[in-house]
Amino acid sequence: MSRTEAPPLPEPLRVPVADSHTHLDMQDATVEEALARAAAVNVTTVVQVGCDVAGSRWAAETAAAHPAVHASVALHPNEAPRIVHGDPDGTARQGGREPGGKAALDDALAEIDALAALDHVRGVGETGLDFFRTGPEGIAAQEESFRAHIEIAKRHGKALVIHDRDAHADVLRVLADAGAPERTVFHCYSGDAEMAEVCARAGYFMSFAGNMTFKNAQPLRDALAVAPTELVLVETDAPFLTPAPYRGRPNAPYLIPVTLRAMAAVKGLDEDTLAAAIYDNTARAFDF
């Protein structure tokens, strides 16, 4: 089987569910094709997430054009240092960039702020901290951007969507210090069971992606086991994190049933019960 070949459509869910985090702009299918495939397996709603100004504009426009799409807008944690310090090697999709300094970051945040005011934009994110790709020189820009996004989410009454990679303690510190918005979602939850208990006490939503099905992901399954069902979401993060047995092949919202069934087994719930709970949780988290 080719690594580039799209996995087959899974058995449809009997109860509708939402994909709480996807990147339709990075997938091969058109928006219409992606939504039709998702609807065929009862994934009826998706949250399209922006990672930079252009992607956030696209997310907002796509949500305005498609009732099944809700938008979340932000500068990804790795985007903030690129804006401030430049990206001479062009590691991002946009290619090489000159340093723009604090003024350029402020301008980009002002654009996100304006987009966050729109009705069909339901979230601010993905924002947070990523110490995996960004070295020590970029951490200050990341944290400044994260704090600004928290403020934007609170001002507009939108969900905050967290990207947390190798930065658990610092993400929790900034949220506690700045005051988390009423609705905060840990996208692609990557902590352990102990952190899941901290998030649960704070009322943070935890969204699980296809990586919870990976052989080496027992800590994620342990976290899911202790996470209160009313705070659990499911996502693809497509085209990334395709669930087993399709790991490494392109991901898309129609593969949500594969992850949801694996989650139901961990939670000891039947898939209909979990799907219904997750749809309600996603609607609550993103206020749709």
Secondary structure by P-SEA (a helix, b strand, c coil): ccccccccccccccbbbbccccccccccccaaaaaaaaaaacccbbbbbbccaaaaaaaaaaaaacccbbbbbbccaaaaaaaacccccccccccccccccaaaaaaaaaaaaaaaaccccccccccccccccccccaaaaaaaaaaaaaaaaaaabbbbbbbbcccaaaaaaaaaaaccccbbbbccccccaaaaaaaaaabbbbbbccccccccaaaaaaaaaacccccbbbbcccccccccccccccccccaaaaaaaaaaaaacccaaaaaaaaaaaaaaaccc
